[in-house]
Each structure stands twice: as structure tokens, then as C-alpha cells.
Amino acid sequence: MYIYNVTINIEETVHDQWLHWMKNTHIPDMLATGKFSAAKMCKVLVKEEMGGITYSVQYTTDSKTTLESYYSENAPKLREDGVKLFAGKFVAFRTELEVVSEH
């Protein structure tokens, strides 16, 4: 199992709009690709020197192959949607995680 983790720092001026969009549009759109079985959104409690509010969104997928399919088939459009709405108001970085143990 793999986790596609997206960490986003969003400016406070658009935070509420962005959070609503994430919960009601973007995360459902990600799940609707059929490439992810679950999504978890967490607020990062460490304050960033640059300001803003930081979140980690973790999408669970079954394999690296499925994740690669997401990158080629879905990622450009889904990323573009966020940039259109919140250009210059956020920074994001993405991490792939392989689950090695669950208890």
C-alpha cells in the first residue's frame, strides 16, 4: 500500500475558501478518479515562519503503478484546478510513502 501525501501551506486570506473547496470539491474529485481508496486531511500544528496554515492530505492507493497512472491521467487537470482558484496563495510539496507496517 502507498500513501500519496500532499503538504500545503495556504495563506490565511483565502484559508476558509480553500478549506471548503478541498473538503467539498478537490478531495471528492481525487477519490472519484478511482485511484485512491481513502483520503485523510490533517492540520499541521507546527507554526510556519512564513505564516499561513499548513495541512497534510494523505491519499491511500494500492500500488506504485496506480499512483503513476494518477500522475499521467489525472494530476495535471486536478492540480490546474487549484492553481486557477488559489494562484500565488499556496505552496505545496508532494511525497510518496510506502506503508511497511500497520498495527
BELGICOR-V915389 format. One record per pair of residues at least 12 apart in sequence whose ideal C-beta (glycine too) atoms are under 8 Angstrom apart, sorted by the first residue. I is the first residue (numbers start at 1). J is the second residue. Records with the same first field share a line. If there is no record, write none. Layout:
I = J + J
//
This chain:
1 = 60 + 61 + 62 + 98 + 99
2 = 60 + 61 + 62 + 63 + 64 + 66 + 67 + 96 + 97 + 98 + 99
3 = 58 + 59 + 60 + 61 + 96 + 97 + 98 + 99
4 = 36 + 58 + 59 + 61 + 67 + 70 + 94 + 95 + 96 + 97
5 = 56 + 57 + 58 + 59 + 94 + 95 + 96 + 97
6 = 56 + 57 + 59 + 92 + 93 + 94 + 95
7 = 44 + 54 + 55 + 56 + 57 + 92 + 93 + 94 + 95
8 = 54 + 55 + 57 + 90 + 91 + 92
9 = 48 + 50 + 52 + 53 + 54 + 90 + 91 + 92
10 = 52 + 53 + 54 + 55 + 86 + 89 + 90
11 = 51 + 52 + 89 + 90
12 = 51 + 52 + 53
13 = 89
14 = 86 + 89
15 = 52 + 53
17 = 85
18 = 85 + 86 + 89 + 90
21 = 82 + 85
22 = 41 + 55 + 57
23 = 41
25 = 81
26 = 78 + 81 + 82
27 = 39 + 41 + 57
29 = 78 + 81
30 = 59 + 74 + 78
31 = 59
33 = 70 + 73 + 74 + 78
35 = 61 + 66 + 67 + 69 + 70 + 74
36 = 59 + 60 + 61 + 70
37 = 60 + 61 + 62
38 = 59 + 60
39 = 57 + 58 + 59 + 60
40 = 57 + 58 + 60
41 = 55 + 56 + 57 + 58
42 = 55 + 56 + 57 + 58
43 = 55
44 = 56
52 = 90
58 = 97
64 = 96
67 = 96
//
